[in-house]
Amino acid sequence: MASTKPKTADFASDPKMKFNEQTGKWSYVGEDDVSYEYDEAMGAWFPMYDEKLMQAQASVYAVDGVDENVTIKPKEKKKRAATYDTTADPDVKKQKKEPVKKPVTSVYVTGIPFDTTVEELKTVFSKCGVIMEDLETGEPKIKIYRDDRGNIKGDALVSYFKEESVPLAIDLLDESELRPGVN
């Protein structure tokens, strides 16, 4: 397949073309009196912006009655005068907006056997909803609390993906045995 880009060697034989030593690019003046410059990387001719072309462009966007040479000063910000309502009850204060409630997505579990595993808790508690995963490890977000020696204390924290799973887990699993029939 032949290349569609013109060869710069052909430009030297064209009398309209001129090589600019400063930029190292070929240029020519078109029929519209605009100078064009060839970009070898793009393989295309681009208009060269000079003062004449800039004025022609600006005249297209000119608005009658607006002087483009005048600089506009920014408006000064003024402080509002404080107003006090003397008729209002002084005991009434502005109501504060209620803070946005953070969704509760975790269940605190007590009374688990001392040999409980994360997998065992995941199996039981995933019946109530999707258990959140740790973004770094990919493991389920289930924390089994341990004492200073590393022994299981008998409680854990299970974090769900959705808030709706928490009341479901409480309703279904509260006061139930982790291992039914096993003491």
C-alpha positions as CSV (number, residue, x, y, z in Angstrom):
1,M,0.0,0.0,0.0
2,A,1.5,3.4,-1.0
3,S,1.8,6.2,1.5
4,T,-0.6,9.1,1.1
5,K,1.8,11.6,2.7
6,P,3.6,13.8,0.3
7,K,7.4,13.5,0.2
8,T,9.2,16.5,1.5
9,A,11.8,16.0,-1.2
10,D,9.1,16.9,-3.8
11,F,8.6,20.3,-2.1
12,A,12.0,21.5,-3.2
13,S,11.0,21.3,-6.8
14,D,7.8,23.4,-6.3
15,P,8.4,27.1,-6.7
16,K,5.6,28.0,-4.2
17,M,7.3,26.1,-1.4
18,K,9.9,27.7,0.9
19,F,12.0,25.9,3.5
20,N,12.3,27.8,6.8
21,E,15.8,27.3,8.2
22,Q,14.7,28.4,11.8
23,T,11.9,25.9,12.2
24,G,13.1,23.3,9.7
25,K,9.7,23.1,8.1
26,W,8.3,23.7,4.6
27,S,5.8,26.5,4.1
28,Y,3.8,28.2,1.3
29,V,1.3,31.0,1.0
30,G,-2.2,29.9,-0.1
31,E,-4.7,31.6,-2.3
32,D,-6.3,33.0,0.8
33,D,-3.1,34.9,1.7
34,V,-2.6,32.6,4.7
35,S,0.8,31.0,5.3
36,Y,0.7,27.2,5.8
37,E,3.4,25.1,7.3
38,Y,3.9,21.3,6.8
39,D,4.1,19.1,9.9
40,E,6.0,15.9,8.9
41,A,4.8,14.0,12.0
42,M,1.2,14.7,11.3
43,G,1.6,14.6,7.5
44,A,-0.6,17.7,7.1
45,W,-0.5,21.4,6.3
46,F,-1.4,23.8,9.2
47,P,-2.1,27.6,9.0
48,M,0.7,29.7,10.6
49,Y,-0.8,32.1,13.0
50,D,0.5,35.6,12.5
51,E,-1.0,39.0,13.6
52,K,-2.9,39.4,10.4
53,L,-4.6,36.0,10.8
54,M,-5.4,36.7,14.5
55,Q,-7.1,40.0,13.6
56,A,-9.2,38.3,10.9
57,Q,-10.3,35.6,13.4
58,A,-11.1,38.2,16.1
59,S,-13.2,40.3,13.6
60,V,-15.5,37.3,13.1
61,Y,-16.3,37.2,16.8
62,A,-16.5,41.0,17.3
63,V,-19.7,42.4,18.9
64,D,-21.1,45.8,18.0
65,G,-20.6,48.4,20.8
66,V,-18.0,46.4,22.7
67,D,-14.4,47.6,22.9
68,E,-12.1,44.6,23.0
69,N,-9.2,46.7,24.2
70,V,-10.8,47.8,27.5
71,T,-10.0,45.7,30.5
72,I,-12.9,44.8,32.8
73,K,-12.3,45.2,36.5
74,P,-13.7,42.5,38.7
75,K,-16.6,43.5,41.0
76,E,-15.6,44.3,44.5
77,K,-17.1,42.0,47.1
78,K,-19.0,44.0,49.7
79,K,-19.8,42.7,53.2
80,R,-23.5,42.6,54.0
81,A,-24.6,44.6,56.9
82,A,-25.7,42.5,59.8
83,T,-29.4,42.6,60.5
84,Y,-30.9,41.6,63.8
85,D,-34.5,40.6,64.3
86,T,-35.5,42.1,67.7
87,T,-39.0,40.6,67.5
88,A,-37.8,37.0,67.3
89,D,-37.7,34.9,70.5
90,P,-34.0,34.9,71.7
91,D,-34.4,31.3,72.9
92,V,-35.0,30.1,69.4
93,K,-31.7,29.3,67.8
94,K,-30.9,28.2,64.3
95,Q,-31.7,24.5,63.7
96,K,-28.6,22.5,62.9
97,K,-28.9,20.1,60.0
98,E,-29.0,16.5,61.1
99,P,-25.7,14.9,60.3
100,V,-25.9,12.2,57.7
101,K,-26.2,8.8,59.4
102,K,-23.4,6.4,58.5
103,P,-25.0,3.1,57.5
104,V,-24.6,0.2,60.0
105,T,-23.3,-2.8,58.0
106,S,-21.7,-4.8,60.8
107,V,-22.9,-7.3,63.3
108,Y,-21.1,-8.0,66.6
109,V,-21.4,-11.6,67.6
110,T,-20.7,-13.1,71.1
111,G,-20.5,-16.6,72.4
112,I,-18.7,-18.2,69.5
113,P,-16.7,-21.4,70.2
114,F,-13.0,-20.9,70.9
115,D,-12.1,-23.0,67.8
116,T,-14.3,-21.0,65.3
117,T,-12.8,-20.2,61.9
118,V,-13.5,-17.3,59.6
119,E,-14.8,-19.8,57.0
120,E,-17.3,-21.2,59.5
121,L,-18.6,-17.7,60.3
122,K,-18.7,-16.8,56.6
123,T,-20.8,-20.0,55.9
124,V,-23.3,-19.2,58.6
125,F,-23.6,-15.4,58.2
126,S,-23.6,-15.3,54.4
127,K,-27.2,-16.8,54.6
128,C,-28.3,-13.3,55.6
129,G,-26.5,-11.3,52.9
130,V,-23.3,-10.7,51.0
131,I,-20.3,-10.3,53.3
132,M,-18.0,-7.5,52.5
133,E,-14.5,-8.3,51.2
134,D,-11.3,-6.6,52.2
135,L,-10.1,-4.7,49.1
136,E,-6.4,-5.4,49.7
137,T,-6.6,-9.1,50.6
138,G,-9.9,-10.2,49.0
139,E,-10.7,-12.1,52.3
140,P,-14.1,-11.7,53.9
141,K,-14.4,-8.8,56.4
142,I,-14.8,-11.0,59.5
143,K,-12.8,-10.1,62.5
144,I,-12.5,-12.8,65.3
145,Y,-11.2,-11.0,68.4
146,R,-8.3,-12.6,70.2
147,D,-6.5,-11.9,73.5
148,D,-2.9,-11.0,74.0
149,R,-1.8,-14.6,73.6
150,G,-3.7,-15.0,70.3
151,N,-6.5,-17.2,71.8
152,I,-10.0,-16.5,70.6
153,K,-12.0,-14.5,73.1
154,G,-15.4,-15.7,71.9
155,D,-16.6,-12.7,69.9
156,A,-16.4,-11.5,66.3
157,L,-17.4,-8.7,64.0
158,V,-19.1,-9.6,60.6
159,S,-19.3,-6.8,58.0
160,Y,-22.0,-7.0,55.3
161,F,-22.0,-5.3,52.0
162,K,-25.5,-3.8,52.4
163,E,-27.2,-2.3,55.5
164,E,-30.4,-4.4,55.0
165,S,-28.5,-7.6,55.8
166,V,-27.9,-6.5,59.5
167,P,-31.5,-6.6,60.7
168,L,-32.0,-9.9,58.8
169,A,-28.9,-11.4,60.5
170,I,-30.2,-10.2,63.9
171,D,-33.7,-11.7,63.3
172,L,-32.5,-15.0,62.0
173,L,-29.3,-15.7,64.0
174,D,-29.8,-14.0,67.4
175,E,-29.9,-16.5,70.2
176,S,-29.1,-19.3,67.8
177,E,-26.2,-21.7,68.0
178,L,-23.3,-21.5,65.6
179,R,-23.1,-25.3,65.5
180,P,-26.6,-26.6,66.2
181,G,-26.6,-29.6,68.5
182,V,-22.9,-29.3,69.4
183,N,-22.0,-27.8,72.8
